[in-house]
Amino acid sequence: MNDEKKVALQALKTAKGQIDGIINMIEDDRYCVDISNQIFASSAMLKRANLLILQQHMHNCVIQAIEQDKASEKIEEIIKILSKVMDK
């Protein structure tokens, strides 16, 4: 596992802990704004993990595909990912 994936994995584990905490906050009937702030924090951590995974993909999978003259399928994958972000 490369360094980018290790950092992404840690970010996902952190987000998982945050989500478990959010569930507990809801079950404990905590203040809604505090819950919402924790949801934003976990969402940001998920976005960070996603960016790290996509960086790893670009630095490894896409470069490898270019070297093998198979870049078009990797480009289409990236376009699909970007279209999900832009549709929001």
C-alpha positions in Angstrom: 0.0 0.0 0.0 1.5 3.4 -1.0 1.6 6.5 1.2 -1.4 8.1 -0.5 -3.6 5.1 0.2 -2.4 4.9 3.8 -3.3 8.6 4.4 -6.7 8.0 2.7 -7.3 4.9 4.8 -6.6 6.9 8.0 -9.0 9.7 6.8 -11.7 7.1 6.2 -11.1 5.6 9.7 -11.4 9.1 11.2 -14.6 9.7 9.3 -16.0 6.4 10.5 -15.2 7.4 14.1 -16.9 10.8 13.5 -20.0 9.1 12.0 -20.2 6.7 15.0 -20.0 9.8 17.2 -22.7 11.5 15.3 -25.0 8.5 15.7 -24.3 8.6 19.5 -25.0 12.3 19.5 -28.4 11.7 17.9 -29.2 8.9 20.2 -28.3 11.1 23.2 -30.6 13.8 21.8 -27.7 16.3 21.6 -28.0 19.9 20.2 -28.9 19.9 16.5 -26.3 22.5 15.5 -23.6 20.5 17.2 -24.7 17.4 15.3 -24.8 19.3 12.0 -21.2 20.6 12.6 -20.0 17.1 13.1 -21.8 16.0 9.9 -19.9 18.8 8.0 -16.6 17.6 9.6 -17.1 14.0 8.6 -18.2 15.0 5.1 -15.0 17.1 4.7 -12.9 14.1 5.9 -14.7 11.9 3.3 -13.9 14.4 0.6 -10.3 14.5 1.6 -10.1 10.7 1.4 -11.7 10.8 -2.0 -9.2 13.4 -3.3 -6.3 11.3 -2.0 -7.6 8.2 -3.7 -8.1 10.1 -7.0 -4.6 11.5 -6.7 -3.3 8.0 -6.3 -5.3 6.9 -9.3 -3.9 9.7 -11.5 -0.3 9.2 -10.4 -0.4 5.4 -10.8 -3.3 4.0 -12.8 -3.6 6.8 -15.4 0.2 7.0 -15.9 0.3 3.3 -16.4 -2.6 3.4 -18.9 -0.8 6.1 -20.9 2.3 4.0 -21.0 0.3 1.1 -22.3 -1.5 3.3 -24.8 -4.9 2.8 -23.0 -5.4 6.3 -21.7 -8.9 6.9 -23.2 -10.7 4.5 -20.8 -9.0 6.2 -17.8 -9.9 9.6 -19.1 -13.5 8.5 -19.4 -13.4 7.3 -15.7 -12.1 10.7 -14.6 -14.8 12.5 -16.7 -17.5 10.4 -15.0 -16.1 11.3 -11.6 -16.0 15.0 -12.4 -19.5 14.9 -13.8 -20.7 13.6 -10.4 -19.1 16.6 -8.7 -20.4 19.1 -11.1 -24.0 17.8 -11.0 -24.2 18.7 -7.3 
